[in-house]
Amino acid sequence: MLDVLTVISVVNAMMLFICVVTGLAWWAGEPGSESRYWFDASLMQLFGTLILSAGRYIHLDLVAFGAGFLLSAATGYVTLGYRQLYGMRAQRRWPLLVALATATATFLVRYGSGGHDDGWYLIYFGAAFSLMWGARAVWRGSVAAEMRFGRAAALLLVAYSAGCAIVAPLAFFFPVQYVDGKPQSLWLELSAVPLFVLNMAAYLMTLIVKLERATERQRQLATRDALTGALNRRAFYEAWSGVLDRGGVMAILDIDHFKSVNDTHGHLAGDVALETVAAAIATTLPKTALFGRLGGEEFGILFPGQDAAVAAQLLEDLRQSVRSKVIQSCEGRRFAVTFSAGFVVFDRSGGDVNRIFAAADCALYVAKSTGRDRIVAFDPPMLLRQEADLMKVAAVDAPMKAFTGASDPGAAEQTSSAPLSFSVKNA
C-alpha cells in the first residue's frame, strides 16, 4: 500500500493538471465567469494539499490553520462556480467565512490539545458542509434549466460530501500522527484515493456541465425571445405544428395602448412592461400550454386539447394577473397595463395554421375595437355582422370628416362601442 506522502504527491500532481485545465477554461471564457471560481478552487486545493505534506518545514499549528482554510474554501468556491453558472448570487464572503471558521477551529483544537488532537476532522466536516450546500444549489439550478448533467453533478457532490462526512469521525477517533514531518494514518491511506477520485470527478463534471449549459444557451438564443424569455415566433409556430393534431385553442394577446406607455414612460419602461406581462403569463399558464412572443407587444398562447370554456377561464385568470402588476419606470413613476385577447377553437383535424391564426387575430381586432381590456371568442357569423356595422359607421363618418377636416384616431374606437352581439368577456 502506498504511504500517505506518496498519495499526497500524486494528488498534488493531478491537482496541478486540474489547475492548468480550469485556468485555460477561465482564460478562454468570459470575464467573471464560473470558470474563474473553479480555477481559484483548484489553486486553493493544490496549495492546501501542499501545506499538509510540508510538516517538516512549517510548524504543525500553521499547517492545521492553512490547510483547513484553503481546503474548506476550495469546496466553497466550487459551489460559487455552479451558482454563477445557473444565474444565482455568488457571494464570496460566505465560503470564506466558513473556511475561516473551520481553520480557526482546527488551529485552536490542535493548540489546545498540545498537538495530541490534529483537528483534521473539522476540515472534513467543513468540506462536507460546503459540498452539500453546493449540491443543493446545483440541483435547484439544473431542475430549473432542465439540465441532465447538472443533476448528475449534484448527485456527485452529494457522494463527495458523504465521503467527507464518513471520514470525519475516523479523523476524530484516530488523529493523524506526524513522524519526521510526514503524516501517518491508516484511515488517511485508505480514504485518500477514493476522495481524490471523487474530487477529480467533481472537477471534470464542472467542465461537462459548463458545456451543457453553453449548448442550452445557444438553443435558448435560437428559440427564445431575448427580452421576455418566451418562445420566438418561429419556435412558437414549430411547437404548434407538433401538437396541431390534438386540437385546442389558439389565443393572441396584445398589450393595450403600448405606444402610449413608450411615449409617456420611455422605452426602458416599455421593456419592463413586456417582461412583467410575460412573467405574469408564464407563471400562470399550465405547463401544457405554449407561450410565445409574436412581435412587438403581441403574444400567442396555445392550449392543446382544451375547449373554449377552459381556455376562456385561463385567459381571464391571465388578464386579472396582468392587471394586478405594478410596473415602475426609470423615473420611479408607477403604472399598470392591460391586454386584449382573441381566441379561436380548432378541432383535432388540425387545419391550416395561418387560417387559425387569422381567426384569432380577427377576434383580437374586435376586442381592441370595442374597448380593450377584454377577451373575445371568434364567432364567424357574428364577426361578419360586426365588420358590417364598422363599415357602415366608416361610410357615415367619411363625408363628415371631409367636411369638418377632423382627424381623430380614436373615433373608430368611440363609434364602435355599441354592445356586441357575440361572445365577449368584459372587464
TORGUSE-566709 format. One record per residue (C-alpha): x, y, z; residue number from 1. Coordinates in nm, 4 decimals. Layout:
<nodes>
{{X,Y,Z},NUM}
...
</nodes>
This chain:
<nodes>
{{0.0000,0.0000,0.0000},1}
{{0.1258,0.3486,-0.0861},2}
{{0.2244,0.5681,0.2047},3}
{{0.0352,0.8882,0.2721},4}
{{0.3117,1.1158,0.1443},5}
{{0.3223,0.9316,-0.1903},6}
{{-0.0555,0.9547,-0.2257},7}
{{-0.0480,1.3266,-0.1471},8}
{{0.2297,1.3756,-0.4027},9}
{{0.0177,1.2078,-0.6705},10}
{{-0.2790,1.4195,-0.5647},11}
{{-0.0698,1.7347,-0.5938},12}
{{0.0464,1.6378,-0.9424},13}
{{-0.3116,1.5781,-1.0574},14}
{{-0.4318,1.8990,-0.8912},15}
{{-0.1651,2.0872,-1.0865},16}
{{-0.3122,1.9372,-1.4040},17}
{{-0.6626,2.0456,-1.2959},18}
{{-0.5313,2.3966,-1.2291},19}
{{-0.3989,2.4137,-1.5849},20}
{{-0.7285,2.2905,-1.7340},21}
{{-0.9508,2.5225,-1.5280},22}
{{-0.7091,2.8084,-1.5851},23}
{{-0.7299,2.7631,-1.9620},24}
{{-1.1097,2.7422,-1.9388},25}
{{-1.1134,3.0712,-1.7483},26}
{{-0.8673,3.2358,-1.9855},27}
{{-1.0728,3.1328,-2.2897},28}
{{-1.4085,3.2172,-2.1289},29}
{{-1.5877,3.5389,-2.0412},30}
{{-1.4540,3.7720,-1.7680},31}
{{-1.6131,3.6997,-1.4322},32}
{{-1.7413,3.3621,-1.5458},33}
{{-1.7845,3.0500,-1.3338},34}
{{-1.4501,2.9171,-1.4634},35}
{{-1.2715,3.1781,-1.2500},36}
{{-1.4226,3.0315,-0.9327},37}
{{-1.3268,2.6774,-1.0346},38}
{{-0.9724,2.7887,-1.1165},39}
{{-0.9431,2.9588,-0.7767},40}
{{-1.0820,2.6436,-0.6104},41}
{{-0.8227,2.4214,-0.7796},42}
{{-0.5419,2.6571,-0.6756},43}
{{-0.6631,2.6558,-0.3153},44}
{{-0.6840,2.2788,-0.3127},45}
{{-0.3375,2.2450,-0.4618},46}
{{-0.1779,2.4715,-0.2015},47}
{{-0.3849,2.3114,0.0742},48}
{{-0.2541,1.9632,-0.0010},49}
{{0.0993,2.1014,-0.0392},50}
{{0.0770,2.2501,0.3094},51}
{{-0.0448,1.9168,0.4521},52}
{{0.2673,1.7470,0.3223},53}
{{0.5036,2.0232,0.4415},54}
{{0.5012,1.9441,0.8150},55}
{{0.8792,1.9107,0.8075},56}
{{0.9187,2.2749,0.7009},57}
{{0.6147,2.4500,0.8517},58}
{{0.5025,2.4491,1.2129},59}
{{0.2236,2.1956,1.2535},60}
{{-0.0090,2.4530,1.4100},61}
{{0.0242,2.6646,1.0950},62}
{{-0.0267,2.3524,0.8829},63}
{{-0.3579,2.2931,1.0573},64}
{{-0.4734,2.6518,1.0041},65}
{{-0.3507,2.6961,0.6462},66}
{{-0.4711,2.3603,0.5166},67}
{{-0.8028,2.3962,0.6971},68}
{{-0.8674,2.7365,0.5428},69}
{{-0.7628,2.6536,0.1855},70}
{{-0.9284,2.3117,0.1583},71}
{{-1.2565,2.4339,0.3064},72}
{{-1.2557,2.7461,0.0870},73}
{{-1.1854,2.5327,-0.2211},74}
{{-1.5070,2.3325,-0.1843},75}
{{-1.6974,2.6561,-0.1258},76}
{{-1.5576,2.8085,-0.4440},77}
{{-1.6658,2.5046,-0.6450},78}
{{-2.0179,2.5855,-0.5252},79}
{{-1.9778,2.9524,-0.6188},80}
{{-1.8884,2.8470,-0.9722},81}
{{-2.2077,2.6452,-1.0025},82}
{{-2.4168,2.9283,-0.8603},83}
{{-2.2650,3.1674,-1.1145},84}
{{-2.3323,2.9162,-1.3914},85}
{{-2.7017,2.8939,-1.3054},86}
{{-2.7501,3.2675,-1.2616},87}
{{-2.7689,3.2635,-0.8810},88}
{{-2.5995,3.5114,-0.6495},89}
{{-2.2359,3.4115,-0.5960},90}
{{-2.1129,3.5867,-0.2817},91}
{{-1.7510,3.5105,-0.1970},92}
{{-1.7748,3.6045,0.1676},93}
{{-1.9821,3.3028,0.2704},94}
{{-1.7348,3.0263,0.1733},95}
{{-1.4504,3.2404,0.3043},96}
{{-1.6254,3.2866,0.6388},97}
{{-1.6920,2.9111,0.6615},98}
{{-1.3279,2.8428,0.5715},99}
{{-1.2036,3.0927,0.8301},100}
{{-1.4233,2.9368,1.0988},101}
{{-1.3014,2.5880,1.0042},102}
{{-0.9343,2.6900,1.0008},103}
{{-0.9613,2.8755,1.3311},104}
{{-1.1355,2.5845,1.4984},105}
{{-0.8734,2.3427,1.3625},106}
{{-0.5907,2.5599,1.4933},107}
{{-0.7496,2.6028,1.8364},108}
{{-0.8158,2.2299,1.8721},109}
{{-0.4565,2.1432,1.7883},110}
{{-0.3103,2.4220,2.0007},111}
{{-0.5397,2.3491,2.2945},112}
{{-0.4623,1.9771,2.2931},113}
{{-0.0877,2.0310,2.2801},114}
{{-0.0689,1.8564,1.9430},115}
{{-0.2489,1.5384,2.0509},116}
{{-0.5607,1.6290,1.8516},117}
{{-0.4784,1.7448,1.4989},118}
{{-0.8314,1.8748,1.4219},119}
{{-0.8364,1.7239,1.0726},120}
{{-1.1937,1.6054,1.1248},121}
{{-1.3036,1.9705,1.1239},122}
{{-1.1595,2.0091,0.7737},123}
{{-1.3628,1.7117,0.6556},124}
{{-1.6787,1.8387,0.8258},125}
{{-1.6300,2.1819,0.6691},126}
{{-1.5809,2.0277,0.3247},127}
{{-1.8900,1.8083,0.3692},128}
{{-2.0989,2.1140,0.4590},129}
{{-1.9758,2.3197,0.1636},130}
{{-2.0255,2.0330,-0.0808},131}
{{-2.3805,1.9675,0.0387},132}
{{-2.4560,2.3384,0.0064},133}
{{-2.3210,2.3204,-0.3469},134}
{{-2.5216,2.0080,-0.4306},135}
{{-2.8401,2.1869,-0.3257},136}
{{-2.7633,2.4860,-0.5482},137}
{{-2.6690,2.2656,-0.8440},138}
{{-2.9837,2.0544,-0.8115},139}
{{-3.2098,2.3597,-0.7997},140}
{{-3.0365,2.5201,-1.0952},141}
{{-3.0332,2.2066,-1.3087},142}
{{-3.4002,2.1296,-1.2413},143}
{{-3.4985,2.4853,-1.3344},144}
{{-3.2878,2.4715,-1.6521},145}
{{-3.3824,2.1074,-1.7254},146}
{{-3.0168,2.0027,-1.7488},147}
{{-2.9467,1.6306,-1.7238},148}
{{-2.5755,1.6503,-1.6482},149}
{{-2.6404,1.9202,-1.3907},150}
{{-2.8455,1.6746,-1.1868},151}
{{-2.5686,1.4185,-1.2202},152}
{{-2.3230,1.6805,-1.0899},153}
{{-2.5496,1.7419,-0.7890},154}
{{-2.5579,1.3695,-0.7075},155}
{{-2.1788,1.3517,-0.7454},156}
{{-2.1360,1.6385,-0.4993},157}
{{-2.3682,1.4585,-0.2574},158}
{{-2.1499,1.1466,-0.2847},159}
{{-1.8361,1.3570,-0.2305},160}
{{-1.9961,1.5248,0.0716},161}
{{-2.0988,1.1871,0.2132},162}
{{-1.7425,1.0584,0.1712},163}
{{-1.6049,1.3526,0.3686},164}
{{-1.8714,1.3064,0.6348},165}
{{-1.7810,0.9371,0.6710},166}
{{-1.4086,1.0083,0.7023},167}
{{-1.4572,1.2874,0.9606},168}
{{-1.5355,1.0527,1.2568},169}
{{-1.2318,0.8407,1.1697},170}
{{-1.0177,1.1513,1.1821},171}
{{-1.1697,1.2365,1.5192},172}
{{-1.1107,0.8987,1.6857},173}
{{-0.7770,0.8293,1.5168},174}
{{-0.5817,1.1554,1.4854},175}
{{-0.3046,1.1794,1.2269},176}
{{0.0433,1.1453,1.3675},177}
{{0.3370,1.3312,1.2164},178}
{{0.6648,1.1384,1.2062},179}
{{0.9605,1.3449,1.0888},180}
{{0.7121,1.5934,0.9492},181}
{{0.5255,1.3258,0.7488},182}
{{0.1562,1.2486,0.8200},183}
{{0.0945,0.8869,0.9213},184}
{{-0.2524,0.7284,0.9444},185}
{{-0.4179,0.4087,0.8194},186}
{{-0.7545,0.5721,0.7546},187}
{{-0.5840,0.8524,0.5598},188}
{{-0.4114,0.5975,0.3364},189}
{{-0.7414,0.4153,0.2755},190}
{{-0.9576,0.7226,0.2148},191}
{{-0.7174,0.9446,0.0195},192}
{{-0.7606,0.7669,-0.3147},193}
{{-1.1465,0.7373,-0.3111},194}
{{-1.1844,1.1005,-0.2079},195}
{{-0.9324,1.2065,-0.4689},196}
{{-1.1286,1.0188,-0.7370},197}
{{-1.4486,1.1969,-0.6261},198}
{{-1.2619,1.5261,-0.6321},199}
{{-1.1343,1.4655,-0.9848},200}
{{-1.4810,1.3608,-1.0987},201}
{{-1.6288,1.6777,-0.9474},202}
{{-1.3892,1.8996,-1.1445},203}
{{-1.4405,1.7077,-1.4673},204}
{{-1.8163,1.7297,-1.4176},205}
{{-1.7902,2.1086,-1.3909},206}
{{-1.6496,2.1167,-1.7441},207}
{{-1.9253,1.8849,-1.8720},208}
{{-2.1976,2.0909,-1.7074},209}
{{-2.0441,2.4111,-1.8419},210}
{{-2.0527,2.2641,-2.1937},211}
{{-2.4132,2.1522,-2.1454},212}
{{-2.5062,2.4969,-2.0175},213}
{{-2.3384,2.6627,-2.3156},214}
{{-2.5287,2.4342,-2.5533},215}
{{-2.8521,2.5158,-2.3719},216}
{{-2.7819,2.8868,-2.4002},217}
{{-2.7313,2.8548,-2.7742},218}
{{-3.0606,2.6699,-2.8018},219}
{{-3.2283,2.9403,-2.5960},220}
{{-3.0907,3.2093,-2.8261},221}
{{-3.2281,3.0211,-3.1259},222}
{{-3.5755,2.9570,-2.9839},223}
{{-3.6407,3.2188,-2.7143},224}
{{-3.7137,3.5880,-2.7232},225}
{{-3.4181,3.7633,-2.5601},226}
{{-3.6284,4.0152,-2.3650},227}
{{-3.9202,3.8117,-2.2340},228}
{{-3.7898,3.4545,-2.2409},229}
{{-4.0996,3.3407,-2.4312},230}
{{-4.0712,3.1336,-2.7476},231}
{{-3.9893,3.3454,-3.0501},232}
{{-4.2299,3.3478,-3.3439},233}
{{-4.0547,3.0744,-3.5428},234}
{{-4.0187,2.8410,-3.2437},235}
{{-4.3815,2.9031,-3.1452},236}
{{-4.5049,2.8003,-3.4896},237}
{{-4.2806,2.4932,-3.4911},238}
{{-4.4057,2.3840,-3.1484},239}
{{-4.7630,2.4487,-3.2576},240}
{{-4.7195,2.2276,-3.5646},241}
{{-4.6103,1.9446,-3.3353},242}
{{-4.9397,1.9450,-3.1421},243}
{{-5.1759,2.0588,-3.4171},244}
{{-5.3444,1.7191,-3.4456},245}
{{-5.4519,1.7372,-3.0792},246}
{{-5.6848,2.0285,-3.1401},247}
{{-5.7257,2.3032,-2.8833},248}
{{-5.7461,2.6797,-2.8540},249}
{{-5.5262,2.9452,-3.0099},250}
{{-5.5201,3.2906,-2.8457},251}
{{-5.3485,3.6163,-2.9384},252}
{{-5.2820,3.8802,-2.6721},253}
{{-5.1937,4.2428,-2.7330},254}
{{-5.0938,4.4939,-2.4626},255}
{{-5.3352,4.7861,-2.4666},256}
{{-5.2070,5.1346,-2.5572},257}
{{-4.8477,5.0126,-2.5566},258}
{{-4.7307,5.3018,-2.7751},259}
{{-4.8505,5.5484,-2.5136},260}
{{-4.6530,5.3561,-2.2493},261}
{{-4.3336,5.4097,-2.4500},262}
{{-4.4195,5.7739,-2.5210},263}
{{-4.5113,5.8544,-2.1602},264}
{{-4.2650,5.6478,-1.9582},265}
{{-3.9872,5.5721,-2.2071},266}
{{-3.8804,5.2635,-2.3976},267}
{{-3.6978,5.1147,-2.0986},268}
{{-4.0232,5.1203,-1.9058},269}
{{-4.1874,4.9608,-2.2094},270}
{{-3.9331,4.6796,-2.1939},271}
{{-4.0048,4.6341,-1.8238},272}
{{-4.3758,4.6199,-1.9052},273}
{{-4.3158,4.3477,-2.1641},274}
{{-4.1039,4.1492,-1.9185},275}
{{-4.3639,4.1892,-1.6438},276}
{{-4.6514,4.0787,-1.8643},277}
{{-4.4550,3.7810,-1.9973},278}
{{-4.3532,3.6740,-1.6466},279}
{{-4.7109,3.7035,-1.5185},280}
{{-4.8385,3.4942,-1.8076},281}
{{-4.5632,3.2316,-1.7831},282}
{{-4.6205,3.1765,-1.4112},283}
{{-4.9998,3.1487,-1.4513},284}
{{-5.0178,2.9242,-1.7570},285}
{{-5.0473,2.5459,-1.7218},286}
{{-4.7364,2.3500,-1.8165},287}
{{-4.9048,2.2054,-2.1250},288}
{{-4.9606,2.5491,-2.2812},289}
{{-4.7276,2.7040,-2.5378},290}
{{-4.6383,3.0700,-2.4968},291}
{{-4.4545,3.2872,-2.7477},292}
{{-4.3863,3.6462,-2.8406},293}
{{-4.5130,3.7044,-3.1922},294}
{{-4.3675,4.0513,-3.2285},295}
{{-4.3761,4.3882,-3.0545},296}
{{-4.6367,4.3813,-2.7773},297}
{{-4.8206,4.0810,-2.9243},298}
{{-4.8078,3.7327,-2.7703},299}
{{-4.9512,3.3976,-2.8700},300}
{{-5.0789,3.1229,-2.6408},301}
{{-5.1782,2.7736,-2.7452},302}
{{-5.3865,2.5481,-2.5207},303}
{{-5.3534,2.1986,-2.6732},304}
{{-5.6538,1.9708,-2.6177},305}
{{-5.8576,2.2372,-2.4326},306}
{{-6.2107,2.3585,-2.5053},307}
{{-6.3449,2.7129,-2.5211},308}
{{-6.4739,2.7254,-2.1626},309}
{{-6.1412,2.6185,-2.0078},310}
{{-5.9407,2.8493,-2.2331},311}
{{-6.1674,3.1458,-2.1586},312}
{{-6.1226,3.0931,-1.7845},313}
{{-5.7454,3.0595,-1.8177},314}
{{-5.7278,3.3775,-2.0238},315}
{{-5.9427,3.5583,-1.7696},316}
{{-5.7032,3.4485,-1.4946},317}
{{-5.4157,3.5834,-1.7021},318}
{{-5.5969,3.9123,-1.7574},319}
{{-5.6536,3.9580,-1.3850},320}
{{-5.2932,3.8623,-1.3072},321}
{{-5.1528,4.1183,-1.5529},322}
{{-5.3857,4.3942,-1.4320},323}
{{-5.2635,4.3451,-1.0751},324}
{{-4.8961,4.4011,-1.1606},325}
{{-4.7403,4.7374,-1.0754},326}
{{-4.4659,4.8485,-1.3151},327}
{{-4.2117,5.1168,-1.2281},328}
{{-4.0443,5.3448,-1.4809},329}
{{-3.6844,5.4676,-1.4613},330}
{{-3.8099,5.7930,-1.3094},331}
{{-3.9863,5.5992,-1.0369},332}
{{-4.3371,5.6502,-1.1740},333}
{{-4.5648,5.3526,-1.1339},334}
{{-4.8212,5.2347,-1.3818},335}
{{-5.0158,4.9275,-1.4853},336}
{{-5.1095,4.7751,-1.8176},337}
{{-5.3900,4.5597,-1.9510},338}
{{-5.4229,4.3393,-2.2553},339}
{{-5.6867,4.2456,-2.5083},340}
{{-5.7174,3.8905,-2.6359},341}
{{-5.8914,3.6984,-2.9075},342}
{{-5.9102,3.3210,-2.9295},343}
{{-6.0417,3.0508,-3.1576},344}
{{-6.1121,2.6806,-3.1079},345}
{{-5.9811,2.4358,-3.3679},346}
{{-6.0560,2.0638,-3.3890},347}
{{-5.8314,1.7566,-3.3985},348}
{{-5.8191,1.7568,-3.7775},349}
{{-5.5720,2.0388,-3.7430},350}
{{-5.6276,2.2528,-4.0475},351}
{{-5.4352,2.5489,-4.1815},352}
{{-5.2252,2.7178,-3.9130},353}
{{-5.2443,3.0506,-4.0949},354}
{{-5.6254,3.0405,-4.1067},355}
{{-5.6451,2.9552,-3.7370},356}
{{-5.4090,3.2400,-3.6583},357}
{{-5.6118,3.4783,-3.8772},358}
{{-5.9323,3.3837,-3.6949},359}
{{-5.7754,3.4538,-3.3542},360}
{{-5.6390,3.7808,-3.4906},361}
{{-5.9882,3.8832,-3.6058},362}
{{-6.1236,3.8177,-3.2575},363}
{{-5.8378,4.0260,-3.1148},364}
{{-5.9278,4.3091,-3.3519},365}
{{-6.2824,4.3089,-3.2212},366}
{{-6.1592,4.3073,-2.8608},367}
{{-5.9445,4.6143,-2.9270},368}
{{-6.2053,4.7994,-3.1299},369}
{{-6.4726,4.7570,-2.8642},370}
{{-6.2984,4.8993,-2.5610},371}
{{-5.9894,4.6838,-2.4939},372}
{{-5.9067,4.5003,-2.1699},373}
{{-6.1318,4.2137,-2.2676},374}
{{-6.1358,3.8631,-2.4145},375}
{{-6.3285,3.7789,-2.7319},376}
{{-6.4050,3.4381,-2.8775},377}
{{-6.4074,3.4015,-3.2547},378}
{{-6.7580,3.3512,-3.3973},379}
{{-6.7650,3.3753,-3.7811},380}
{{-7.1317,3.4775,-3.8497},381}
{{-7.1447,3.7366,-3.5761},382}
{{-6.7990,3.8624,-3.6621},383}
{{-6.9209,3.9335,-4.0143},384}
{{-7.2092,4.1355,-3.8752},385}
{{-6.9684,4.3352,-3.6589},386}
{{-6.7499,4.4053,-3.9613},387}
{{-7.0566,4.5217,-4.1499},388}
{{-7.1505,4.7585,-3.8675},389}
{{-6.7992,4.9031,-3.8638},390}
{{-6.8108,4.9559,-4.2411},391}
{{-7.1427,5.1399,-4.2096},392}
{{-7.0003,5.3668,-3.9420},393}
{{-6.6957,5.4362,-4.1570},394}
{{-6.9187,5.5208,-4.4532},395}
{{-7.1184,5.7693,-4.2452},396}
{{-6.8098,5.9272,-4.0865},397}
{{-6.6169,5.9778,-4.4107},398}
{{-6.8248,6.2687,-4.5517},399}
{{-6.8353,6.4343,-4.2082},400}
{{-6.4560,6.4195,-4.1759},401}
{{-6.4160,6.5587,-4.5249},402}
{{-6.6497,6.8473,-4.4372},403}
{{-6.5005,6.9304,-4.0956},404}
{{-6.1396,6.8301,-4.1634},405}
{{-6.1391,6.6373,-3.8344},406}
{{-5.8862,6.3628,-3.7830},407}
{{-5.9475,6.1754,-3.4609},408}
{{-5.7565,5.8492,-3.4356},409}
{{-5.9836,5.7397,-3.1546},410}
{{-6.3061,5.7964,-3.3480},411}
{{-6.3323,5.4387,-3.4710},412}
{{-6.2936,5.3119,-3.1202},413}
{{-6.5517,5.5539,-2.9837},414}
{{-6.8146,5.4858,-3.2506},415}
{{-6.7728,5.1108,-3.2238},416}
{{-6.8652,5.0965,-2.8583},417}
{{-7.2136,4.9636,-2.9287},418}
{{-7.2962,4.6367,-2.7491},419}
{{-7.1573,4.3309,-2.9260},420}
{{-7.3854,4.0534,-3.0392},421}
{{-7.1224,3.7800,-2.9886},422}
{{-6.9151,3.6243,-2.7132},423}
{{-6.7239,3.8841,-2.5147},424}
{{-6.5869,3.8651,-2.1609},425}
{{-6.5945,4.2272,-2.0416},426}
{{-6.3515,4.3713,-1.7899},427}
</nodes>
